[in-house]
Amino acid sequence: MATGISLDGFFETKDKKLAFFQNLVMVAIADNYIDEAESNFLLTIGQQLGLTEEDTFPITDNLSSLCFIIPQEGLQKTLELQTLVLMVLQDGEVEEREYNLCLQYTRMIGYSKDILDELIIKLSATPTA
């Protein structure tokens, strides 16, 4: 993910990194299947955040009870939404459950459905390197 910023430096605490990662995992498992591209994306983000497999065990061990953790900072909300959309686009399809979870997150951070839809169009048109 070429964002031009360091994810590890952007999230100043491990709790914020884990919350961000948990939100990604929720979207990744929305369609009850994580394909190779989604798995690789999660691994890349986890590495960029400096998270270990041990750090993420509480997330992966409690998949059925996960809920979104909403960040306080506006820039972090936007970055997370963009990253959630990138997760949805990893397999080339926007599954209904994935979309609905992104929409739920979008509304929770105070953004509209139009913003989500525009972001999906913009990021799906962006060539991956």
C-alpha positions as CSV (number, residue, x, y, z in Angstrom):
1,M,0.0,0.0,0.0
2,A,1.7,3.1,-1.2
3,T,0.3,5.9,1.0
4,G,3.4,7.9,1.4
5,I,3.2,7.7,5.1
6,S,4.5,5.2,7.7
7,L,1.7,3.4,9.3
8,D,3.9,2.5,12.3
9,G,4.6,6.2,12.8
10,F,1.1,7.3,12.2
11,F,-0.5,5.3,15.0
12,E,1.4,6.3,18.1
13,T,0.3,3.5,20.4
14,K,0.0,-0.2,20.1
15,D,-3.7,0.0,21.1
16,K,-4.4,2.3,18.1
17,K,-2.5,-0.1,15.8
18,L,-4.5,-3.1,17.1
19,A,-7.8,-1.2,16.8
20,F,-6.9,-0.3,13.2
21,F,-5.9,-3.9,12.4
22,Q,-9.1,-5.3,14.1
23,N,-11.2,-3.0,11.8
24,L,-9.4,-4.4,8.8
25,V,-9.9,-8.0,9.9
26,M,-13.6,-7.4,10.3
27,V,-13.9,-6.3,6.7
28,A,-11.7,-9.1,5.5
29,I,-13.8,-11.8,7.1
30,A,-17.2,-10.2,6.1
31,D,-17.7,-12.6,3.2
32,N,-16.5,-15.6,5.4
33,Y,-13.5,-16.1,3.3
34,I,-10.0,-14.6,3.2
35,D,-8.4,-15.1,-0.2
36,E,-4.6,-14.9,-0.8
37,A,-4.7,-11.2,-1.8
38,E,-6.6,-10.3,1.3
39,S,-4.3,-12.4,3.5
40,N,-1.2,-10.8,2.0
41,F,-2.7,-7.3,2.5
42,L,-3.4,-8.1,6.1
43,L,0.2,-9.4,6.6
44,T,1.6,-6.3,4.9
45,I,-0.4,-3.9,7.1
46,G,0.5,-5.9,10.2
47,Q,4.1,-5.7,9.3
48,Q,3.9,-2.0,8.6
49,L,2.3,-1.5,12.0
50,G,5.0,-3.5,13.7
51,L,2.5,-6.1,15.0
52,T,3.5,-9.6,15.8
53,E,1.4,-12.7,15.4
54,E,1.2,-12.8,19.2
55,D,-0.1,-9.2,19.2
56,T,-3.0,-10.2,17.0
57,F,-4.1,-13.4,18.8
58,P,-6.8,-11.6,20.8
59,I,-8.3,-10.5,17.5
60,T,-8.1,-13.8,15.6
61,D,-9.3,-15.7,18.6
62,N,-12.4,-13.6,19.0
63,L,-13.6,-13.1,15.4
64,S,-17.3,-13.6,16.2
65,S,-17.4,-10.9,18.8
66,L,-15.4,-8.2,17.0
67,C,-16.8,-4.7,16.6
68,F,-15.5,-1.5,15.0
69,I,-13.2,0.6,17.1
70,I,-13.7,4.2,15.9
71,P,-10.6,6.5,16.1
72,Q,-10.9,10.0,17.6
73,E,-8.7,11.9,15.1
74,G,-10.2,12.9,11.7
75,L,-7.1,12.1,9.7
76,Q,-7.0,8.6,11.2
77,K,-10.7,8.1,10.4
78,T,-10.1,8.9,6.8
79,L,-7.0,6.8,6.5
80,E,-8.8,3.8,8.1
81,L,-11.7,4.2,5.7
82,Q,-9.4,4.3,2.7
83,T,-7.6,1.2,4.0
84,L,-10.9,-0.6,4.6
85,V,-11.9,0.1,1.0
86,L,-8.5,-1.2,-0.2
87,M,-9.2,-4.4,1.8
88,V,-12.6,-4.8,0.1
89,L,-11.0,-4.3,-3.3
90,Q,-8.2,-6.9,-2.8
91,D,-10.1,-9.7,-4.4
92,G,-11.5,-7.6,-7.2
93,E,-15.1,-7.8,-6.0
94,V,-17.1,-5.6,-3.7
95,E,-19.1,-8.2,-1.8
96,E,-22.4,-7.0,-0.3
97,R,-21.4,-7.8,3.3
98,E,-18.0,-6.1,2.9
99,Y,-19.7,-3.1,1.4
100,N,-22.3,-2.9,4.2
101,L,-19.6,-3.1,6.9
102,C,-17.7,-0.3,5.2
103,L,-20.9,1.7,5.0
104,Q,-21.5,1.0,8.7
105,Y,-18.0,2.3,9.5
106,T,-18.5,5.3,7.2
107,R,-21.6,6.3,9.0
108,M,-20.0,5.8,12.4
109,I,-17.3,8.2,11.5
110,G,-19.8,10.8,10.3
111,Y,-19.3,10.4,6.5
112,S,-22.0,9.8,3.9
113,K,-22.7,6.8,1.6
114,D,-21.7,9.1,-1.3
115,I,-18.2,9.5,0.2
116,L,-17.8,5.8,0.5
117,D,-19.1,5.2,-3.1
118,E,-16.7,7.9,-4.5
119,L,-13.8,6.4,-2.6
120,I,-14.6,2.9,-4.0
121,I,-14.7,4.3,-7.5
122,K,-11.5,6.2,-7.0
123,L,-9.5,3.4,-5.4
124,S,-10.7,0.7,-7.8
125,A,-9.5,2.9,-10.7
126,T,-6.1,3.3,-9.1
127,P,-3.5,0.9,-10.6
128,T,-1.7,-1.2,-8.1
129,A,2.1,-1.2,-8.2
